[in-house]
Amino acid sequence: METILIALVLIVLALYGKPLFAVISAIALLAFHADGTDLSAVIIELYRMAQQPVLLAIPLFTFAGYMLAESKAPQRLINLFRAFFGWVPGGLAVVTLVSYAIFTAFTGASGVTIIALGGLLFPILIKERYPENYSLGVLTSAGDIGVMFPPSLPIIVYGLISGVSIDDLFLAGILPGILMIAMLSGYSVWTVRHQNIPRIPFRLDAAITALREAAFEVPLPFVILIGIYGGFFTVTDAAAVTAFYVLVVEVFIYRDIHPIKQLPGVMRESMVLVGGILVILGAALGMASYMIDAEIPNAILGFMKQYITSKWVFLIMLNLFLLVVGALMDIFSAILVVVPLIIPIASDFGVDPVHLGIIFLANLGIGYTTPPVGINLFIASFRFKQPVTRLYAVCIPFVLILLLALLVITYWPDLSLFLVRMFSTTYNAGG
């Protein structure tokens, strides 16, 4: 009875906004204490996590993403895409979607993208006569897509927790992410078709100028992908190369970030995010260890099998569950808490572990913009100085389209697995 009472108190504390890592750690310690297990089990999980070489990729990629956010890279990126795609009907909308996706992939947080790019793009969209409701909706929801593309931090964290190859997950997210961009682009072009929005004629000299201005930033995604899948370096090596490359480019070539006045602040802000991720990661691993020892996933599986006998029904229930989780928790906490529970259940239903990872990421990304408590809704409310209730309404069309894309991703596994089967030696060897 005492244990149950303490557990209820911890749940209430979590609902009232107490630090999640403290609540998760307390639950893990309480569970091990009630089970009579030595509490050092939690510390053992922390030590095991610290021994994983790929863990180094998290601070390195985060630092690179924050440097890009604090530099003038967002403006150069927008200018580049406008020069190449401004002639397309609704071209600026497509520019917004692609820019958001790339930027979120590097920063690891769609909220950072809203702050960094949203402030630049909102006045441009309004100036070029895009409807205000559309502009607010696309700038609030488009960042969700970026978690699907390498070197997204959620992909790395998912790989750490699940044991699935991060290289395979990087490949698997590309086509589903492109599908999401294509569907939202189609909706955007259709929405603004009668708005008489001016187009920017394609001019070769303007395109070359924009490409020259961003010449040191454009190669970055290709360096990462070619380096990893060409066998030149690992994910951790790619993170180190990315961090060093971005440091040299933004500090010493473009000189957007002053090495004395600004760089220490960028390092501090990026490591605050990393610290939060690592602390939650350690706490969640401790709790996951208890749940596995207590055979909680097996108990849940046994319960589900009484009511769910089809893999396809399981997947739709999983989607509904993850959308709720994604709206209530940040993506890192959700991965850390839920993945250890779901993986053995999904495996029993025959869901490919790589495909499962993409379903997870797509759901949790969409959850960021799912009313009423998706975190990006509140970040956008602050950034654009709009009532959050208005953002609920303007984001609904975008969320519905992303949900339609999610159904395609869920029930068409080959979309996620096509590139993995083509390029991944580890997947083909394992499969």
C-alpha positions in Angstrom: 0.0 0.0 0.0 2.8 2.4 0.9 4.5 1.7 -2.5 1.3 2.4 -4.4 0.8 5.6 -2.5 4.4 6.8 -3.3 3.9 5.8 -7.0 0.7 7.9 -7.2 2.5 10.9 -5.6 5.3 10.6 -8.2 2.7 10.5 -11.0 1.1 13.6 -9.7 4.5 15.4 -9.4 5.1 14.5 -13.1 1.7 16.0 -14.1 2.6 19.2 -12.3 5.8 19.6 -14.3 8.5 18.3 -12.0 11.7 17.3 -13.8 11.0 14.1 -15.7 14.4 12.6 -15.0 13.8 12.9 -11.2 10.4 11.3 -11.5 11.6 8.4 -13.7 14.7 7.9 -11.4 12.5 7.8 -8.3 10.1 5.3 -9.9 13.0 3.1 -10.9 14.5 3.2 -7.4 11.1 2.6 -5.8 10.5 -0.4 -8.1 13.8 -2.0 -7.4 13.4 -1.4 -3.6 10.0 -3.0 -3.6 11.4 -5.9 -5.5 14.3 -6.3 -3.1 16.9 -5.7 -5.8 20.1 -3.8 -5.0 19.7 -0.2 -6.0 23.1 -0.2 -7.7 21.3 -1.8 -10.7 20.3 1.8 -11.8 24.0 2.9 -11.6 25.0 -0.2 -13.6 22.7 0.9 -16.4 24.3 4.3 -16.4 27.7 2.8 -16.6 26.6 0.5 -19.4 25.3 3.5 -21.3 28.5 5.5 -20.9 30.5 2.6 -22.5 28.6 2.9 -25.8 30.9 4.7 -28.3 28.0 6.0 -30.3 26.9 8.1 -27.3 29.6 10.7 -28.3 27.5 11.4 -31.4 24.8 13.2 -29.4 26.8 16.1 -28.0 28.8 16.5 -31.3 25.7 16.6 -33.6 23.9 18.9 -31.1 26.8 21.3 -31.0 26.9 21.5 -34.8 23.2 22.1 -34.9 23.3 24.9 -32.4 26.2 26.6 -34.3 24.1 26.4 -37.5 21.1 27.9 -35.7 23.1 30.8 -34.3 24.9 31.6 -37.6 23.4 33.1 -40.7 23.1 29.6 -42.2 19.2 29.7 -42.0 19.2 32.9 -44.2 21.6 31.4 -46.7 19.6 28.2 -46.8 16.4 30.1 -47.5 18.0 32.2 -50.2 19.4 29.1 -51.9 16.1 27.3 -52.0 14.2 30.4 -53.1 16.6 30.9 -56.0 16.1 27.3 -57.2 12.4 26.8 -56.3 10.9 30.3 -56.2 9.4 29.9 -59.7 7.2 26.9 -58.6 3.6 27.8 -57.7 3.7 28.0 -53.9 7.5 27.8 -54.2 8.1 29.6 -50.9 5.9 27.0 -49.1 8.1 24.2 -50.5 11.2 26.2 -49.5 9.8 26.4 -46.0 9.1 22.6 -45.7 12.5 21.6 -47.1 14.4 24.2 -45.0 12.5 23.1 -41.8 13.2 19.4 -42.4 16.9 19.9 -43.0 17.3 22.3 -40.1 15.5 20.0 -37.6 17.6 17.1 -38.8 20.7 18.9 -37.6 19.4 20.7 -34.5 17.5 17.6 -33.3 14.6 19.7 -32.0 11.8 21.1 -34.1 11.2 23.7 -31.4 14.6 25.2 -32.1 13.7 25.3 -35.8 10.5 27.2 -35.1 12.5 29.8 -33.1 15.4 30.0 -35.6 13.7 29.7 -39.0 10.1 30.7 -38.1 11.1 34.3 -37.2 12.8 34.6 -40.6 10.1 33.0 -42.8 6.9 34.3 -41.2 7.3 37.9 -42.4 8.5 36.7 -45.8 5.4 34.5 -46.2 3.1 37.4 -45.2 4.9 39.8 -47.5 4.4 37.5 -50.5 0.7 37.3 -49.7 0.5 33.8 -48.3 -2.6 33.6 -46.0 -1.7 34.2 -42.4 -3.5 31.1 -41.1 -1.6 28.9 -43.7 1.7 30.6 -42.7 1.2 30.0 -39.0 0.1 26.4 -39.7 3.1 25.4 -41.9 5.6 27.1 -39.6 4.3 25.4 -36.5 4.0 21.9 -38.0 6.6 21.5 -40.7 9.5 20.9 -38.2 8.0 17.6 -37.3 9.3 16.0 -40.5 13.0 16.7 -39.7 13.2 13.9 -37.1 13.1 11.4 -40.0 16.3 12.6 -41.7 19.9 11.9 -40.7 21.6 13.0 -38.5 18.5 13.4 -36.3 19.2 13.0 -32.6 15.9 11.1 -32.0 17.1 8.5 -34.5 20.4 8.1 -32.6 18.6 7.8 -29.2 16.2 5.3 -30.6 19.1 3.2 -32.0 20.8 3.4 -28.6 17.8 2.2 -26.7 16.5 -0.4 -29.1 19.8 -1.9 -30.3 18.8 -1.3 -33.9 21.6 -0.2 -36.3 21.6 3.6 -36.4 23.0 3.4 -39.9 19.9 1.4 -41.0 17.6 3.9 -39.3 19.3 6.8 -41.0 18.5 5.2 -44.4 15.0 4.0 -43.4 13.8 7.5 -42.6 14.7 9.2 -45.9 11.9 8.0 -48.1 9.1 8.4 -45.5 10.4 11.9 -44.8 10.4 12.7 -48.5 6.8 11.4 -48.6 5.7 13.7 -45.8 7.4 16.7 -47.5 5.8 15.8 -50.9 2.3 15.5 -49.4 2.5 18.8 -47.4 4.0 20.5 -50.5 1.0 19.3 -52.6 -1.4 20.6 -50.0 0.4 23.9 -49.9 0.4 24.4 -53.7 -3.3 23.6 -53.8 -4.1 25.9 -50.9 -2.5 29.0 -52.4 -3.4 28.3 -56.0 -5.9 31.2 -56.1 -3.9 33.7 -54.0 -2.1 35.3 -57.0 1.2 34.9 -55.1 4.1 36.3 -57.1 6.7 33.9 -58.3 10.5 34.4 -58.5 11.6 33.7 -62.0 14.5 31.3 -62.2 17.7 33.2 -63.0 20.9 31.3 -63.5 23.0 34.1 -62.1 20.9 34.5 -58.9 21.0 30.7 -58.4 24.8 30.6 -58.8 25.2 33.5 -56.4 23.0 31.8 -53.8 24.9 28.6 -54.3 28.2 30.3 -53.9 27.1 32.0 -50.7 26.1 28.7 -49.2 28.9 26.7 -50.9 30.4 25.5 -47.6 27.1 24.4 -46.0 25.4 22.7 -49.0 27.9 19.7 -49.0 27.3 18.9 -45.3 24.4 16.4 -45.6 26.2 14.6 -48.5 29.4 14.4 -46.5 27.6 12.6 -43.7 25.6 10.2 -45.9 28.5 9.4 -48.3 30.9 9.1 -45.4 28.8 6.6 -43.4 27.4 4.5 -46.3 30.6 4.7 -48.3 32.3 3.0 -45.4 34.7 5.9 -44.7 33.6 6.5 -41.1 31.1 5.5 -38.4 28.2 7.5 -37.0 30.5 8.8 -34.2 33.1 9.7 -36.7 30.5 11.5 -38.8 29.5 13.5 -35.7 33.1 14.6 -35.1 33.6 15.5 -38.7 30.3 17.5 -38.7 31.1 19.4 -35.5 34.6 20.3 -36.7 33.5 21.2 -40.2 30.7 23.5 -38.9 33.0 25.1 -36.4 35.5 26.0 -39.1 32.9 27.2 -41.5 30.8 29.3 -39.2 33.5 30.7 -37.0 36.5 31.1 -39.3 35.2 31.2 -42.9 31.8 33.0 -42.7 32.7 34.5 -39.3 29.0 34.5 -38.2 30.0 33.4 -34.7 32.6 35.3 -32.8 35.1 32.8 -31.2 35.3 34.7 -27.9 32.0 36.6 -27.5 29.5 34.0 -28.9 31.0 30.6 -29.2 31.2 29.8 -25.5 27.5 30.7 -25.2 26.6 28.4 -28.1 28.6 25.6 -26.5 26.8 26.1 -23.1 23.3 26.2 -24.6 23.9 23.1 -26.7 25.3 21.1 -23.8 22.3 22.0 -21.6 20.2 20.1 -24.1 22.7 17.3 -24.2 22.8 17.1 -20.4 19.0 16.9 -20.2 19.0 14.1 -22.8 21.7 12.1 -21.0 20.2 12.4 -17.6 16.8 11.3 -18.8 18.5 8.5 -20.8 20.2 7.2 -17.7 17.1 7.4 -15.6 14.9 5.7 -18.2 17.4 2.9 -18.7 17.2 2.1 -15.0 13.4 2.0 -15.2 13.5 -0.1 -18.4 15.9 -2.6 -16.7 13.4 -3.1 -13.9 10.5 -3.5 -16.4 12.4 -6.2 -18.3 13.4 -8.0 -15.1 9.8 -7.9 -13.9 8.6 -9.3 -17.3 6.2 -6.4 -17.7 6.4 -6.4 -21.6 5.4 -10.1 -21.5 2.5 -9.3 -19.2 1.3 -6.5 -21.6 1.8 -8.9 -24.6 -0.3 -11.5 -22.9 -3.0 -9.0 -22.2 -3.0 -7.6 -25.7 -3.2 -11.1 -27.3 -6.5 -11.6 -25.6 -8.0 -8.7 -27.7 -5.6 -8.2 -30.6 -4.7 -11.1 -32.9 -3.7 -9.2 -36.1 -0.5 -7.4 -36.8 -2.3 -4.6 -38.6 -4.7 -4.0 -35.7 -1.7 -3.9 -33.4 -0.1 -1.2 -35.6 -3.1 1.1 -35.6 -3.4 0.8 -31.8 0.3 1.5 -31.6 -0.1 4.6 -33.7 -2.9 5.9 -31.5 -0.9 5.2 -28.3 2.2 6.9 -29.6 0.4 10.0 -30.8 -0.9 10.5 -27.3 2.6 9.9 -25.8 4.1 12.3 -28.3 1.7 15.0 -27.4 2.3 14.5 -23.6 6.1 13.9 -23.5 9.2 15.2 -25.3 10.4 12.9 -28.0 13.5 11.7 -26.1 11.6 10.9 -22.9 9.0 9.1 -25.0 11.5 7.0 -26.8 13.4 6.1 -23.6 10.3 5.1 -21.6 8.1 3.4 -24.3 10.6 1.6 -26.6 11.7 -1.1 -24.1 8.1 -2.0 -23.5 7.0 -2.1 -27.2 9.9 -3.7 -28.9 9.3 -7.3 -27.6 5.5 -6.9 -28.3 6.1 -5.7 -31.9 8.6 -8.4 -32.5 6.0 -11.0 -31.4 3.6 -9.5 -34.0 6.3 -9.8 -36.7 7.0 -6.1 -37.1 10.5 -5.4 -38.6 12.6 -3.5 -35.9 13.8 -0.9 -38.4 10.3 -0.3 -39.7 9.1 0.0 -36.1 11.7 2.7 -35.4 10.4 4.8 -38.3 6.8 4.4 -37.1 7.9 5.5 -33.7 9.7 8.6 -35.0 6.9 9.6 -37.3 4.3 9.3 -34.6 6.3 11.2 -32.0 7.2 13.9 -34.4 3.5 14.5 -35.3 2.7 14.4 -31.6 4.7 17.6 -31.2 1.9 19.4 -33.0 -1.1 17.4 -31.8 -3.6 19.5 -29.9 -4.2 20.2 -27.1 -0.7 19.9 -25.5 1.8 19.3 -28.3 4.9 21.2 -27.2 5.4 22.9 -30.6 2.0 24.6 -30.3 3.2 26.5 -27.2 6.6 27.3 -28.7 5.0 28.7 -31.8 2.5 30.6 -29.7 5.4 32.3 -27.9 7.4 32.9 -31.1 4.6 34.3 -33.2 2.7 36.0 -30.4 -0.5 34.1 -31.2 -3.1 32.5 -28.9 -2.5 28.8 -28.7 -6.1 28.1 -29.5 -5.7 29.7 -32.9 -2.7 27.5 -33.6 -4.9 24.5 -32.7 -7.2 25.4 -35.6 -4.5 26.4 -38.2 -2.5 23.2 -37.6 -5.4 20.7 -38.1 -5.0 20.4 -41.9 -1.3 19.8 -41.6 -1.7 17.2 -38.8 -4.4 15.4 -40.8 -2.1 15.2 -43.9 0.8 14.0 -41.7 -1.5 11.3 -40.2 -2.4 10.2 -43.7 1.3 9.9 -44.5 1.7 8.0 -41.2 -0.8 5.4 -42.4 1.2 4.9 -45.6 4.4 4.6 -43.6 2.8 2.1 -41.2 1.2 -0.2 -43.7 3.8 0.0 -46.5 7.0 -1.3 -44.8 8.9 -1.4 -48.1 8.8 2.4 -48.1 11.1 2.4 -45.0 13.1 -0.7 -45.9 13.8 -0.1 -49.6 17.0 1.9 -49.1 18.1 -0.2 -46.2 17.9 -3.4 -48.2 19.7 -1.7 -51.1 22.6 -0.2 -49.2 22.9 -1.8 -45.7 25.2 -4.8 -45.4 24.3 -5.3 -41.7 20.6 -5.5 -42.4 21.0 -7.8 -45.4 23.4 -10.0 -43.3 20.9 -10.1 -40.4 17.9 -10.5 -42.6 
